[in-house]
Amino acid sequence: MAWTVIFTDRFNDWYQQQPEGLQDRIAALLWTLRCSGPLVGRPLVDTVKGSRYPNLKELRVQYGGEPWRVFFAFDAARQAVVLCAGNKRSQKLFYDALIRQAEEEFFLHVRAMEKQNENS
């Protein structure tokens, strides 16, 4: 079974600005997510601690000797929603900032789904 993977504008804008090699590495992991869905586990995926969403996950990417993280969550429609990403290296408050971004993006996504369901 193939899982649906969708991207927020925030993630897509960030992704388009990254070097081709990093894009390729992330695309390969997203393909794994598409093929295996929530069954993908460590070391490729881990649960993000400290989020109000217990289903918030991170793809763990190594590129150029540096750790990169791509945050995503599965929604009620069982789609993987790729929310935001960044370079974890030398950012003391990396998780605080990225969790806030991811939560904001996921909240907006869930709200849009609810409005769409109301109008159906």
PyMOL commands that set and color helices and strands:
alter all, ss='L'
color gray80, all
select helices_A, chain A and resi 9-16+20-39+94-118
alter helices_A, ss='H'
color red, helices_A
select strands_A, chain A and resi 5-7+45-47+56-63+66-74+80-87
alter strands_A, ss='S'
color yellow, strands_A
deselect
rebuild
show_as cartoon
